[in-house]
Amino acid sequence: MTAPFDFMAASAQEKIAHLEARLNVSLDPQSVHIEDDSAAHAGHAGAASGSHYTVTIVAERFAGKARVARHRLVYDALAEEMRRGVHALAIRAYTPQEFAEQFE
């Protein structure tokens, strides 16, 4: 049995890789990109520990779901991390069609 991931002790790269892995397993996205925004929040709670992130995720599972429902899926996928180290999470959740129309 492996030890649980210690989010607070992990490096910035390990944290992002862990978050991406959790989202990949839970939501099977077409793409997921996570940015560490902690430096932009200097002086704010949790900023020093690397716990402010922006997630851009493209998944078919978002089809037909309102923005709040999409965010709930992401929060549910990262529930443990939200309890153990992620302080702030900005979410950009798109279907593949929405992403293609907006960015390609």
NUMARTOR-6431 format. One record per atom (N, C-alpha, C, O): residue in one letter; x, y, z. Coordinates in Angstrom, 3 decimals. Example, Ala and Ser with C-alpha at 12.3 -4.5 7.8 and 13.67 -1.06 7.14 Angstrom:
# NUMARTOR-6431
[a [13.190 -5.690 7.800]]
[a [12.300 -4.500 7.800]]
[a [13.200 -3.300 7.800]]
[a [14.236 -3.319 8.465]]
[s [12.850 -2.250 7.080]]
[s [13.670 -1.060 7.140]]
[s [12.900 0.030 7.870]]
[s [13.409 1.138 8.039]]
END
This chain:
# NUMARTOR-6431
[m [0.847 -1.185 0.000]]
[m [0.000 0.000 0.000]]
[m [0.885 1.239 0.000]]
[m [1.854 1.307 0.756]]
[t [0.567 2.211 -0.832]]
[t [1.367 3.428 -0.904]]
[t [0.822 4.467 0.066]]
[t [-0.367 4.490 0.386]]
[a [1.714 5.309 0.514]]
[a [1.322 6.386 1.429]]
[a [0.501 7.414 0.669]]
[a [0.721 7.611 -0.526]]
[p [-0.440 8.073 1.334]]
[p [-1.212 9.124 0.656]]
[p [-0.291 10.276 0.235]]
[p [0.733 10.535 0.866]]
[f [-0.673 10.944 -0.825]]
[f [0.102 12.063 -1.333]]
[f [0.089 13.190 -0.317]]
[f [-0.979 13.626 0.113]]
[d [1.267 13.666 0.071]]
[d [1.386 14.778 1.019]]
[d [1.460 16.072 0.217]]
[d [2.543 16.513 -0.168]]
[f [0.314 16.667 -0.027]]
[f [0.224 17.837 -0.888]]
[f [1.106 18.971 -0.394]]
[f [1.820 19.583 -1.188]]
[m [1.074 19.260 0.878]]
[m [1.805 20.408 1.407]]
[m [3.322 20.220 1.354]]
[m [4.062 21.202 1.296]]
[a [3.791 18.977 1.372]]
[a [5.234 18.724 1.337]]
[a [5.772 18.601 -0.090]]
[a [6.986 18.591 -0.293]]
[a [4.898 18.510 -1.055]]
[a [5.298 18.297 -2.449]]
[a [5.843 19.578 -3.080]]
[a [5.550 20.688 -2.637]]
[s [6.642 19.386 -4.123]]
[s [7.151 20.530 -4.886]]
[s [6.013 21.094 -5.739]]
[s [4.969 20.460 -5.890]]
[a [6.220 22.276 -6.287]]
[a [5.205 22.898 -7.136]]
[a [4.876 22.007 -8.333]]
[a [3.706 21.855 -8.683]]
[q [5.876 21.426 -8.955]]
[q [5.655 20.549 -10.106]]
[q [4.904 19.288 -9.699]]
[q [4.030 18.825 -10.431]]
[e [5.233 18.733 -8.546]]
[e [4.549 17.527 -8.065]]
[e [3.078 17.812 -7.762]]
[e [2.207 16.984 -8.031]]
[k [2.815 18.984 -7.205]]
[k [1.430 19.364 -6.906]]
[k [0.604 19.446 -8.184]]
[k [-0.497 18.900 -8.251]]
[i [1.130 20.122 -9.192]]
[i [0.408 20.266 -10.454]]
[i [0.210 18.900 -11.107]]
[i [-0.880 18.604 -11.598]]
[a [1.241 18.071 -11.117]]
[a [1.125 16.731 -11.703]]
[a [0.067 15.904 -10.971]]
[a [-0.691 15.163 -11.597]]
[h [0.020 16.031 -9.664]]
[h [-0.970 15.305 -8.871]]
[h [-2.388 15.786 -9.192]]
[h [-3.290 14.970 -9.382]]
[l [-2.586 17.088 -9.252]]
[l [-3.905 17.632 -9.582]]
[l [-4.339 17.186 -10.977]]
[l [-5.488 16.792 -11.176]]
[e [-3.424 17.248 -11.939]]
[e [-3.740 16.816 -13.299]]
[e [-4.129 15.335 -13.325]]
[e [-5.087 14.952 -13.996]]
[a [-3.390 14.516 -12.600]]
[a [-3.686 13.081 -12.565]]
[a [-5.074 12.818 -11.983]]
[a [-5.818 11.988 -12.505]]
[r [-5.421 13.513 -10.918]]
[r [-6.747 13.332 -10.307]]
[r [-7.854 13.718 -11.282]]
[r [-8.860 13.018 -11.389]]
[l [-7.674 14.823 -11.990]]
[l [-8.676 15.259 -12.954]]
[l [-8.761 14.291 -14.142]]
[l [-9.852 14.017 -14.643]]
[n [-7.623 13.781 -14.584]]
[n [-7.618 12.825 -15.691]]
[n [-8.372 11.552 -15.333]]
[n [-9.132 11.033 -16.151]]
[v [-8.173 11.050 -14.138]]
[v [-8.857 9.828 -13.697]]
[v [-10.356 10.073 -13.540]]
[v [-11.165 9.246 -13.961]]
[s [-10.724 11.180 -12.949]]
[s [-12.130 11.440 -12.630]]
[s [-12.965 11.906 -13.811]]
[s [-14.128 11.521 -13.935]]
[l [-12.385 12.734 -14.685]]
[l [-13.191 13.383 -15.720]]
[l [-12.827 12.987 -17.150]]
[l [-13.512 13.384 -18.093]]
[d [-11.769 12.218 -17.317]]
[d [-11.332 11.776 -18.643]]
[d [-11.340 12.938 -19.649]]
[d [-11.976 12.844 -20.699]]
[p [-10.634 14.029 -19.327]]
[p [-10.680 15.208 -20.200]]
[p [-9.880 15.019 -21.488]]
[p [-8.968 14.196 -21.571]]
[q [-10.253 15.801 -22.467]]
[q [-9.496 15.870 -23.718]]
[q [-8.174 16.584 -23.435]]
[q [-7.128 16.224 -23.976]]
[s [-8.244 17.601 -22.578]]
[s [-7.030 18.295 -22.147]]
[s [-7.258 18.918 -20.779]]
[s [-8.383 19.236 -20.396]]
[v [-6.167 19.080 -20.063]]
[v [-6.204 19.758 -18.761]]
[v [-4.889 20.514 -18.613]]
[v [-3.811 19.983 -18.882]]
[h [-5.005 21.760 -18.181]]
[h [-3.831 22.603 -17.955]]
[h [-4.021 23.310 -16.617]]
[h [-5.076 23.883 -16.346]]
[i [-2.986 23.259 -15.791]]
[i [-3.068 23.878 -14.465]]
[i [-1.932 24.874 -14.313]]
[i [-0.771 24.560 -14.578]]
[e [-2.280 26.075 -13.886]]
[e [-1.299 27.121 -13.621]]
[e [-1.268 27.389 -12.125]]
[e [-2.312 27.455 -11.476]]
[d [-0.067 27.543 -11.583]]
[d [0.105 27.910 -10.179]]
[d [0.090 29.433 -10.113]]
[d [1.017 30.094 -10.582]]
[d [-0.968 29.981 -9.528]]
[d [-1.143 31.429 -9.413]]
[d [-0.707 31.976 -8.054]]
[d [-0.970 33.138 -7.744]]
[s [-0.061 31.172 -7.261]]
[s [0.241 31.549 -5.885]]
[s [1.060 32.831 -5.773]]
[s [0.822 33.640 -4.877]]
[a [2.017 33.023 -6.669]]
[a [2.866 34.216 -6.597]]
[a [2.058 35.494 -6.749]]
[a [2.431 36.530 -6.198]]
[a [0.968 35.437 -7.481]]
[a [0.127 36.614 -7.684]]
[a [-0.706 36.951 -6.448]]
[a [-1.361 37.992 -6.395]]
[h [-0.675 36.069 -5.468]]
[h [-1.476 36.263 -4.253]]
[h [-0.598 36.462 -3.018]]
[h [-0.995 36.112 -1.907]]
[a [0.573 37.015 -3.210]]
[a [1.490 37.243 -2.094]]
[a [0.779 37.990 -0.969]]
[a [0.095 38.987 -1.201]]
[g [0.950 37.497 0.232]]
[g [0.318 38.111 1.400]]
[g [-1.073 37.581 1.690]]
[g [-1.640 37.876 2.742]]
[h [-1.633 36.804 0.773]]
[h [-2.963 36.222 0.954]]
[h [-2.813 34.819 1.544]]
[h [-1.808 34.152 1.299]]
[a [-3.783 34.375 2.304]]
[a [-3.737 33.068 2.957]]
[a [-3.412 31.973 1.949]]
[a [-4.023 31.894 0.884]]
[g [-2.444 31.130 2.298]]
[g [-2.097 29.988 1.465]]
[g [-1.153 30.271 0.323]]
[g [-0.669 29.328 -0.303]]
[a [-0.870 31.505 0.024]]
[a [-0.051 31.824 -1.143]]
[a [1.368 31.274 -1.016]]
[a [1.923 30.770 -1.992]]
[a [1.946 31.363 0.147]]
[a [3.326 30.926 0.327]]
[a [3.477 29.424 0.115]]
[a [4.551 28.966 -0.276]]
[s [2.449 28.669 0.358]]
[s [2.555 27.215 0.249]]
[s [2.217 26.698 -1.140]]
[s [2.193 25.485 -1.349]]
[g [1.961 27.568 -2.078]]
[g [1.647 27.148 -3.437]]
[g [0.290 26.500 -3.528]]
[g [0.184 25.318 -3.856]]
[s [-0.746 27.255 -3.243]]
[s [-2.065 26.641 -3.186]]
[s [-3.151 27.404 -3.935]]
[s [-4.338 27.183 -3.692]]
[h [-2.766 28.289 -4.833]]
[h [-3.719 29.018 -5.677]]
[h [-3.504 28.563 -7.122]]
[h [-2.398 28.670 -7.652]]
[y [-4.559 28.059 -7.752]]
[y [-4.422 27.480 -9.086]]
[y [-5.537 27.921 -10.009]]
[y [-6.640 28.250 -9.573]]
[t [-5.217 27.921 -11.317]]
[t [-6.221 28.073 -12.361]]
[t [-6.196 26.799 -13.181]]
[t [-5.147 26.382 -13.672]]
[v [-7.361 26.184 -13.323]]
[v [-7.509 24.952 -14.092]]
[v [-8.287 25.270 -15.371]]
[v [-9.381 25.831 -15.317]]
[t [-7.720 24.911 -16.503]]
[t [-8.433 24.957 -17.771]]
[t [-8.598 23.508 -18.198]]
[t [-7.618 22.800 -18.430]]
[i [-9.854 23.075 -18.299]]
[i [-10.128 21.670 -18.575]]
[i [-11.181 21.558 -19.667]]
[i [-12.188 22.265 -19.664]]
[v [-10.921 20.650 -20.601]]
[v [-11.816 20.414 -21.729]]
[v [-12.262 18.957 -21.641]]
[v [-11.446 18.039 -21.728]]
[a [-13.568 18.759 -21.466]]
[a [-14.073 17.391 -21.309]]
[a [-15.475 17.256 -21.873]]
[a [-16.307 18.152 -21.731]]
[e [-15.719 16.145 -22.503]]
[e [-17.045 15.853 -23.041]]
[e [-18.075 15.747 -21.913]]
[e [-19.260 15.998 -22.132]]
[r [-17.631 15.381 -20.716]]
[r [-18.550 15.254 -19.575]]
[r [-19.243 16.558 -19.219]]
[r [-20.238 16.544 -18.495]]
[f [-18.749 17.669 -19.705]]
[f [-19.368 18.962 -19.409]]
[f [-20.549 19.275 -20.330]]
[f [-21.291 20.226 -20.083]]
[a [-20.723 18.492 -21.375]]
[a [-21.801 18.744 -22.338]]
[a [-23.159 18.715 -21.639]]
[a [-23.474 17.789 -20.891]]
[g [-23.952 19.752 -21.904]]
[g [-25.296 19.835 -21.339]]
[g [-25.350 20.263 -19.885]]
[g [-26.427 20.304 -19.290]]
[k [-24.191 20.584 -19.302]]
[k [-24.150 20.983 -17.897]]
[k [-23.899 22.488 -17.767]]
[k [-23.113 23.074 -18.512]]
[a [-24.580 23.081 -16.816]]
[a [-24.383 24.496 -16.518]]
[a [-23.009 24.698 -15.880]]
[a [-22.377 23.749 -15.417]]
[r [-22.570 25.929 -15.866]]
[r [-21.257 26.271 -15.307]]
[r [-21.084 25.754 -13.881]]
[r [-20.042 25.190 -13.549]]
[v [-22.091 25.941 -13.042]]
[v [-21.996 25.494 -11.646]]
[v [-21.829 23.978 -11.569]]
[v [-21.042 23.489 -10.758]]
[a [-22.551 23.232 -12.393]]
[a [-22.446 21.773 -12.397]]
[a [-21.054 21.329 -12.870]]
[a [-20.504 20.353 -12.360]]
[r [-20.500 22.040 -13.831]]
[r [-19.148 21.726 -14.303]]
[r [-18.126 21.953 -13.194]]
[r [-17.236 21.133 -12.969]]
[h [-18.271 23.066 -12.519]]
[h [-17.345 23.373 -11.424]]
[h [-17.476 22.346 -10.315]]
[h [-16.477 21.955 -9.710]]
[r [-18.689 21.907 -10.044]]
[r [-18.911 20.901 -9.008]]
[r [-18.177 19.606 -9.359]]
[r [-17.594 18.972 -8.479]]
[l [-18.198 19.208 -10.623]]
[l [-17.468 18.005 -11.040]]
[l [-15.975 18.143 -10.764]]
[l [-15.332 17.200 -10.303]]
[v [-15.431 19.316 -11.046]]
[v [-14.006 19.552 -10.795]]
[v [-13.731 19.549 -9.289]]
[v [-12.786 18.906 -8.833]]
[y [-14.543 20.257 -8.524]]
[y [-14.358 20.272 -7.071]]
[y [-14.488 18.876 -6.475]]
[y [-13.729 18.516 -5.575]]
[d [-15.437 18.089 -6.964]]
[d [-15.595 16.716 -6.467]]
[d [-14.357 15.879 -6.772]]
[d [-13.925 15.085 -5.937]]
[a [-13.787 16.052 -7.960]]
[a [-12.596 15.304 -8.345]]
[a [-11.395 15.669 -7.464]]
[a [-10.513 14.843 -7.227]]
[l [-11.374 16.906 -6.988]]
[l [-10.246 17.394 -6.171]]
[l [-10.645 17.605 -4.706]]
[l [-10.023 18.406 -4.007]]
[a [-11.653 16.910 -4.248]]
[a [-12.176 17.120 -2.889]]
[a [-11.099 16.952 -1.818]]
[a [-10.988 17.781 -0.914]]
[e [-10.323 15.908 -1.913]]
[e [-9.277 15.666 -0.908]]
[e [-8.226 16.774 -0.945]]
[e [-7.769 17.238 0.099]]
[e [-7.854 17.185 -2.131]]
[e [-6.852 18.240 -2.270]]
[e [-7.377 19.579 -1.751]]
[e [-6.617 20.372 -1.196]]
[m [-8.654 19.827 -1.929]]
[m [-9.255 21.062 -1.421]]
[m [-9.222 21.078 0.108]]
[m [-9.112 22.142 0.717]]
[r [-9.314 19.924 0.714]]
[r [-9.244 19.833 2.186]]
[r [-7.813 19.897 2.703]]
[r [-7.581 20.317 3.836]]
[r [-6.867 19.490 1.893]]
[r [-5.496 19.320 2.383]]
[r [-4.455 20.255 1.780]]
[r [-3.260 20.026 1.967]]
[g [-4.861 21.292 1.070]]
[g [-3.810 22.187 0.600]]
[g [-4.196 23.183 -0.474]]
[g [-3.603 24.260 -0.545]]
[v [-5.162 22.863 -1.306]]
[v [-5.566 23.832 -2.321]]
[v [-6.448 24.870 -1.644]]
[v [-7.500 24.546 -1.092]]
[h [-6.009 26.108 -1.694]]
[h [-6.741 27.182 -1.028]]
[h [-7.713 27.875 -1.979]]
[h [-8.822 28.239 -1.589]]
[a [-7.289 28.053 -3.229]]
[a [-8.125 28.751 -4.210]]
[a [-7.989 28.061 -5.559]]
[a [-6.896 27.671 -5.970]]
[l [-9.126 27.917 -6.242]]
[l [-9.149 27.231 -7.522]]
[l [-10.060 27.990 -8.483]]
[l [-11.273 28.059 -8.285]]
[a [-9.457 28.557 -9.523]]
[a [-10.236 29.182 -10.599]]
[a [-10.415 28.113 -11.671]]
[a [-9.460 27.430 -12.043]]
[i [-11.637 27.972 -12.163]]
[i [-11.936 26.893 -13.099]]
[i [-12.467 27.454 -14.411]]
[i [-13.385 28.273 -14.429]]
[r [-11.874 26.998 -15.499]]
[r [-12.372 27.263 -16.852]]
[r [-12.703 25.896 -17.437]]
[r [-11.803 25.152 -17.828]]
[a [-13.982 25.566 -17.498]]
[a [-14.412 24.240 -17.936]]
[a [-15.180 24.335 -19.246]]
[a [-16.192 25.031 -19.327]]
[y [-14.705 23.641 -20.267]]
[y [-15.280 23.702 -21.606]]
[y [-15.576 22.305 -22.140]]
[y [-14.940 21.327 -21.746]]
[t [-16.543 22.228 -23.034]]
[t [-16.690 21.033 -23.849]]
[t [-15.673 21.161 -24.979]]
[t [-15.181 22.261 -25.232]]
[p [-15.349 20.073 -25.660]]
[p [-14.412 20.191 -26.792]]
[p [-14.905 21.173 -27.857]]
[p [-14.111 21.928 -28.417]]
[q [-16.193 21.166 -28.134]]
[q [-16.745 22.083 -29.138]]
[q [-16.613 23.541 -28.693]]
[q [-16.220 24.398 -29.485]]
[e [-16.938 23.823 -27.434]]
[e [-16.818 25.182 -26.911]]
[e [-15.370 25.681 -26.983]]
[e [-15.107 26.820 -27.368]]
[f [-14.450 24.806 -26.607]]
[f [-13.035 25.177 -26.614]]
[f [-12.581 25.472 -28.039]]
[f [-11.894 26.464 -28.283]]
[a [-12.965 24.610 -28.982]]
[a [-12.575 24.817 -30.383]]
[a [-13.147 26.116 -30.929]]
[a [-12.458 26.842 -31.646]]
[e [-14.388 26.415 -30.601]]
[e [-15.019 27.643 -31.101]]
[e [-14.371 28.886 -30.515]]
[e [-14.273 29.911 -31.190]]
[q [-13.933 28.806 -29.280]]
[q [-13.386 29.983 -28.612]]
[q [-11.895 30.191 -28.857]]
[q [-11.437 31.331 -28.926]]
[f [-11.130 29.102 -28.989]]
[f [-9.682 29.245 -29.012]]
[f [-8.988 28.771 -30.272]]
[f [-7.797 29.029 -30.441]]
[e [-9.667 28.107 -31.133]]
[e [-8.961 27.596 -32.322]]
[e [-9.359 28.356 -33.555]]
[e [-8.866 28.065 -34.645]]
END
